């Protein structure tokens, strides 16, 4: 029960890494708000968690909309009394080099991956201040640490998340609010499923992962759990890399 008496909101929580985080958090004693645009998937996950003894609620959330963020946080506090943990997990992946990236694609990726983190933090921080603290975990990527041969907008958005996290950590440390970023490598999830169906793409990602396998959503969820819990009370502004050794080379 590493999150006993905690309340967490996870954006993009209906499937993939977000769903793995939601299930693990509930198992560890947290009340969990699953926030996503995928209503049927989110409602099914809510039912699954509640049927197995956890406490969860699904809320519809478009992370690019400030009013929806305000409503989601307000609903979290109304239902569960507070918010201790925010996991900014929602994101999209687009594969194009600079010349092939349209303005529309750039803006979509930046809006969801970077602006969404900003809006979520902006909505949650005042409530965390009232509580005397909290933990914000922002899901970046190894693409936020090193250049990427295949994706321009995605890399830029995840680099933005990395440094925004550090600014958040510095600005609100005195309020007891910690902020850390997580940098997954290639994870087998709904977001990467179509790409990984290509044998050459899968082989390339396997070759670039020294540990010899691709990641699972649960691999990331356990790292997020640590940063969300009080076990990491002296950790803020840090980068947790979960990539099977990919960026070590």
N, C-alpha and C positions, 0 to 999 in steps of 0.2 A: 504493500500500500504506500508506494513512494509519493503519490499525489493526493493522499487522504485530505479531505476537506478543501481541496482546490477546485476552482472553476476555470475551465479552458474553453476558448473559442478557436476553432481550426477552420481557416478558409480553404476552399477547395477540398473539403473534408469528405465528399461523397464517395470517392473512389481512389484507387492507387495509393500513393504514399499518405495522403490525407486520411483515408479510411483506416489504414494500418495504424496511424497515430491515434485516431479516435478510439479504436478498439483497445489499444494498449493503455491509453490514458484511463479509460473506463475500468479496465482490469486493475489498474494501480490506484483506484479510489477517487479519481477526478469526476466531477460532473462535466459533461462535454456538450458543447454546442457545435453542431455540424453545419457549416455555412457553405452554400454552393448554389450555382445556377441549375444544377442537375437535380431537380425536385424528386423524381421517382427514386433515383439511386440514394439520395439523402434520406428520404423517408423510410426506405427499406433498411438502411443502416441504423437509423434511429430505433426502429422496431427491433432489430437484431440485438443491439446493445441493451435495450430495456428488457427484452425477454430473457437475457442471460444475467440479469441482476444489476446491470449498470443503470446510470441515470444520464439520459441524453435528450436533446431536442434539436430538431432540424429547423433552420431558418433559411429562407431564400436570400442569396446575396450575390449581387454583381459587384465585384471588388473595385470597379472603375467609378462607382457611383457613391459620392460622399454621403448622401442622405440614406442610402441603403446601409452603409456602414454604421451610421449613427443609430439607425433603427435596430440593427443586429446587436450592437453593444447594449443599447437600452433594453432590448428584450432579454438578453443574457442576464443583466442585472435584475430585471424585474422577476424573472423566473427563479434564478439561483442566488440572488442577493449580492453578487459581486462578480468581478472578473480578476483572476490571478495570473492567467496565462493566455497569451495571444500567439498563435502559430500562423504566420503569414505564409501559407503553403500554396495558394492558388497560382497557377502559371500555365503558359502555353509555350510550345516549341515550334519554331519555324526554321526551315533550312534553306538559306539563300546567301550567296555572297553579296558584296556591297552593290555591284552593278545590277544584280537581279532582284534586289530588295526594293519594293515599291514604297512610296511614302505612306500608303495606307497600311501596309504590313508593319512597317517600322512603328507607326503610331499605335497600332493594335497591341503589338508585343510590349512596347514601353508602358502603355496604359495598364495592362493587366499585371505584368511582372514587376514593374517599378512603382508606378503611381498607386497600384493597389496596396503595396506595402506601406507607402506613405500615408494613405487615407486610413488604413487599419490602425496604424500606430497613433495617428492623430486622434482617432475616435476613442481608443482604449486608454491612452496615457492619463487623461484627467481622472478616470475611475480608479486606475491603479494608484495614483497619487493619494486619493482619498483612503484607499486601503492600507497605505503605508508601504507599497511596493508591488512588484510583479515581475514576470519574466516574459520577454518578447523573443520569439525564435523565428528568424526569417530564413526561408528556404532559398538559398542562392544556388550555386552549381560550381563544378570545377571550371565551367565556362566563365565564371566570375573571377577566376584566378589567373587563367592563361588564355592566350588567343585561341581562336577556333577557325579551322579551315573551312567549315561548312555553314556557319551561321553568324551573321553580323548583328542583327537586331537582338537576338537572344543573348549573345555575349555581352553586348552593351547593357542590356537590362539587368543581367545578373551581376555585372560589375557595379552597377548603380546600387543594387541591393546590398552588396558587400560594404561599400563605404557609407551608405545611409545608416546601416546598422551600427557602425562605429560612432557616427555622429549622435545617434540616439543614445548609445551607451554613455558617452561623455556628458551629454546634456542632462540626463536624468538619473545619473548614478546617485546623486545626493538625495533623490526621492525614493531610493530603494528599488528602482526599476532597472533590471538588467536587460541587455539586448545582445544577442549573439546570432551569428549566421552559420548555416549548415551548407556544405558544398558536396552534394552527391556526384558520383561519377555516373556511368550508364546504369540505370535501374530498369528492370523489366516491369513495366507498368502500362496502363492504357495509353499514356502519353507517348510512349516509345514503341508501342506494339507494331504499328504499321511499318516503321523504319526497320525494326529488327526482323521483320519477315523477309527482308532482302538478305540473302546469305552473305553477300560481300560486305554489307554494312555490319552485320553481326560478327563476322570474322575479324573485321577491322577493330571493332570495339573489344573483342576478346583478346586480340593480339596486344592491344594497348593497355590491358588490365593485368598487371603482374600476378595478382593473386589467383588468376586462372578461371574466374567465373564472373558473370555480371551480377550486379546487386539486386536485392529484393527489397520491396517496400519496408519490410520489417527491419532490415539493416539500418535504414535511415530512422525509422520510428524509435529505435532504442537510443540513438544519439540525441534525438529531439527530447525524449523522455528525460535524459540526464540534464540537459540544459533547462528544461522546464521545472525540474525539481529543486528542492533546497540543497541537494548534494552539490550543486554548482554555484553556491552562494557567493563565491569569490571569483566567479568567471563572468566577465562582461567585456563586450567589444572584441570577442574572440571569434575565430573561424574553426569550425569543426569539419574536417575533410573526411568524407566517407566514400572512397573511390577505388578501393582495392589496390591502392598503390599507384594509380595512374599518373598523378602529378608529382610523384617522387622521382620519376625518371627525368 
